[in-house]
């Protein structure tokens, strides 16, 4: 017995059947695997059901919404000039000085407005958007007017320039809107310093105006005037005629003006007979000046009285010095551009006019690239207009 007490446990035992405990861990693991497999199968079946029903629910929720016309963010705000919130009055004193007085006033309308601080020129980001304070409604559309503070469309939509008194040249390319491909090519290829004149009888003028303004161009509206050989040479519908009453001619002028906005002035298309008739021209020029616009005479008629009459009526006026594309060949146009440069060097400035033909556009583009290297500044036509209010 003593020997048994001192023997190590588990040794020297007789052969006998050992008792083994049940494998509870394996049983528990098996149940877990079965549970996981069952849950996975249930999830898969449930997912299939969801996939089958989801398109029906989505189709009900995502019914097409009515189309809404997208508008630029800026169109939600009305553009006003800085003095629109004030009453402005001007008094001429005994010595001829002008005293301007301001008093508080409420702006028209409610909500926020966009204050336009540019008195000369327009923010390029807003160049295709008209200043509402410089427009009035009419039976012929929105027409330009001088604003309450005295701001003129001629100033608001003018292309800024350096202000240096060196040699300056303005080039006006006219007839835009008559040919769609020609208009697009002129806007894309001509430098932004070139002034563009849109024919009132053209097509898609509002779209082309916006493209031109976004491209940095100053623009004019081109109005048909009666030539000497009318009606054999007919400038188009709503031509201003010496045989019409002043009221009818003003109506035709307003029809042309209402085609687009954002222009600095009016340019004649033909019009030798009309421009030489002071009785017919006076009410037209007076209306143009009252609206804060300039008048550009294309120089095609030696008998034109527009310059003398504009000075009398104190209407901003410009007169073209050279017709650039009388001969429609690029070499001939380049020679005319050189002639324009000589006139500008002699007089300090000069204005050339051309039509939007491919040959003219190519020649003007090429010459403009070289002009800056010769010390010539190309400016918009408003920079060279004789302006009685800003001599």
Residue pairs with C-beta under 8 A, 6 or more apart in sequence:
4 12
72 129
74 114
74 125
74 126
74 129
75 129
77 112
77 113
77 114
78 109
78 113
78 114
78 132
79 113
79 114
79 116
79 126
79 129
79 130
79 131
79 132
79 133
80 107
80 113
80 114
80 115
80 116
80 131
80 132
80 133
81 115
81 116
81 119
81 131
81 133
81 147
81 148
81 149
81 151
82 115
82 116
82 117
82 149
83 102
83 148
83 149
84 107
84 113
84 133
84 147
84 148
84 149
85 104
85 105
85 106
85 107
86 102
86 103
86 104
86 105
87 102
87 103
87 104
87 105
88 100
88 101
88 102
88 148
88 149
88 150
89 100
89 101
89 103
90 98
90 99
90 100
90 101
91 98
91 99
91 101
92 98
92 99
93 99
107 113
114 126
116 122
116 123
116 126
116 131
116 156
118 156
119 151
119 155
119 156
120 155
120 156
120 158
120 160
121 156
121 157
121 158
121 159
121 160
122 131
122 156
122 157
122 262
124 214
124 216
127 213
127 214
127 216
127 262
128 209
128 210
128 211
128 213
128 214
128 262
129 262
130 142
130 261
130 262
131 147
131 151
131 153
131 156
133 147
133 148
133 151
134 144
134 145
134 146
134 147
134 151
134 152
134 153
134 156
134 292
135 142
135 143
135 144
135 145
135 261
136 142
136 143
136 145
137 143
138 254
138 258
140 251
140 254
140 255
140 257
140 258
141 257
141 258
141 259
142 258
142 261
143 254
143 257
143 258
143 291
144 153
144 257
144 261
144 263
144 291
144 292
144 293
145 153
145 291
145 292
146 152
146 153
146 290
146 291
146 292
147 156
147 292
151 292
152 292
152 293
153 262
153 263
153 264
153 291
153 292
153 293
154 264
154 265
154 292
154 293
154 294
154 316
154 382
154 385
154 387
155 292
157 213
157 218
157 219
157 262
157 263
157 264
158 218
158 264
158 380
158 382
158 383
159 192
159 193
159 195
159 216
159 217
159 218
159 379
159 380
159 382
159 383
161 168
161 377
161 379
161 380
161 383
162 377
164 377
165 348
166 375
166 376
166 377
167 341
167 344
167 345
167 348
167 349
167 375
167 376
167 377
168 344
168 348
168 349
168 350
168 376
168 377
168 378
168 379
168 383
168 384
169 340
169 341
169 344
169 349
169 350
169 351
169 352
169 371
169 376
169 377
169 378
169 379
170 195
170 318
170 349
170 350
170 351
170 352
170 378
170 379
170 380
170 381
170 383
170 384
171 193
171 194
171 195
171 324
171 340
171 351
171 352
171 353
171 354
171 364
171 368
171 378
172 194
172 195
172 196
172 197
172 220
172 267
172 296
172 298
172 320
172 351
172 352
172 353
172 354
172 381
173 186
173 190
173 194
173 195
173 196
173 197
173 353
173 354
173 355
173 356
173 360
173 361
173 364
174 196
174 197
174 199
174 220
174 222
174 267
174 269
174 298
174 353
174 354
174 355
174 356
175 182
175 197
175 199
175 222
175 269
175 355
175 356
176 182
176 183
176 186
176 187
176 196
176 197
176 198
176 199
176 202
176 208
176 212
176 356
177 183
177 198
177 199
177 201
177 202
177 203
177 204
177 205
177 208
178 199
178 201
178 202
178 203
178 356
179 356
180 203
180 204
182 356
182 357
182 358
183 202
183 208
183 356
184 208
184 211
185 358
185 361
186 196
186 356
186 361
187 196
187 208
187 211
187 212
187 215
187 217
188 215
189 361
189 362
189 365
190 196
190 217
190 361
190 364
190 365
190 368
191 365
191 368
191 369
191 378
192 215
192 216
192 217
193 216
193 368
193 378
193 379
193 380
194 217
194 364
194 368
194 378
195 217
195 218
195 219
195 220
195 380
195 381
196 212
196 217
196 218
196 219
196 220
197 219
197 220
197 221
197 222
197 267
197 296
198 205
198 208
198 209
198 212
198 219
198 220
198 221
198 222
198 259
198 260
198 263
199 222
199 236
199 269
200 221
200 222
200 223
200 224
200 236
200 238
200 255
200 256
200 259
201 224
201 236
201 237
201 238
202 208
202 259
205 259
205 260
206 259
206 260
209 219
209 260
209 261
209 262
209 263
212 219
213 219
213 262
217 380
218 264
218 380
218 381
218 382
219 260
219 262
219 263
219 264
220 263
220 264
220 265
220 266
220 267
220 296
220 381
221 256
221 257
221 259
221 260
221 263
221 265
221 266
221 267
222 256
222 266
222 267
222 268
222 269
223 240
223 252
223 253
223 256
223 257
223 266
223 267
223 268
223 269
224 235
224 236
224 237
224 238
224 239
224 240
224 256
224 269
224 270
224 271
225 235
225 239
225 240
225 268
225 269
225 270
225 271
225 273
225 274
225 275
226 235
226 239
226 240
226 241
226 242
226 270
226 271
226 273
226 274
227 233
227 235
227 270
227 271
227 272
227 273
227 274
228 272
228 273
230 239
230 241
230 273
233 270
235 269
235 270
235 271
236 269
238 252
238 255
238 256
239 252
240 249
240 252
240 253
240 271
240 274
240 280
240 284
241 249
241 274
241 280
242 273
242 274
242 277
242 279
242 280
244 252
246 280
246 283
246 284
249 280
249 283
249 284
250 283
250 284
250 287
253 266
253 284
253 287
253 288
256 266
257 266
257 291
263 293
264 293
264 294
264 380
264 381
264 382
265 288
265 293
265 294
265 295
265 296
265 316
265 318
265 381
265 382
265 385
266 288
266 293
266 294
266 295
266 296
267 295
267 296
267 298
268 274
268 275
268 295
268 296
268 297
268 298
268 300
268 306
269 298
270 300
271 300
271 301
272 300
272 301
272 303
272 304
274 280
274 281
275 281
275 297
275 301
275 303
275 304
275 305
275 306
276 301
276 303
276 304
276 305
277 305
278 305
278 309
281 305
281 306
281 309
282 309
282 313
285 295
285 306
285 309
285 310
285 313
285 315
286 313
286 315
288 294
288 295
288 315
289 295
289 310
289 313
289 314
289 315
289 316
293 316
294 315
294 316
294 317
294 318
294 381
294 382
294 385
294 387
295 306
295 310
295 315
295 316
295 317
295 318
296 317
296 318
296 319
296 320
296 351
296 381
296 385
297 304
297 306
297 307
297 317
297 318
297 319
297 320
298 320
298 323
298 353
299 319
299 320
299 321
299 322
299 323
299 353
300 323
306 317
306 319
307 317
307 319
309 315
310 316
310 317
310 386
311 317
311 386
311 388
314 388
314 389
315 388
316 382
316 385
316 386
316 387
316 388
316 389
317 385
317 386
318 351
318 381
318 384
318 385
318 386
319 351
320 351
320 352
320 353
321 340
321 343
321 350
321 351
321 352
322 336
322 339
322 340
322 343
322 350
322 351
322 352
322 353
323 336
323 352
323 353
323 354
324 333
324 336
324 337
324 340
324 352
324 353
324 354
324 360
324 363
324 364
325 332
325 333
325 336
325 354
325 355
325 357
325 359
325 360
325 363
326 332
326 336
327 333
328 357
328 359
328 360
329 359
330 359
330 362
330 363
333 354
333 359
333 360
333 363
333 364
334 363
334 366
334 367
336 352
337 352
337 363
337 364
337 367
340 350
340 352
341 350
341 371
341 374
341 376
343 350
344 350
344 376
349 384
351 381
351 384
354 360
354 364
368 378
371 378
372 378
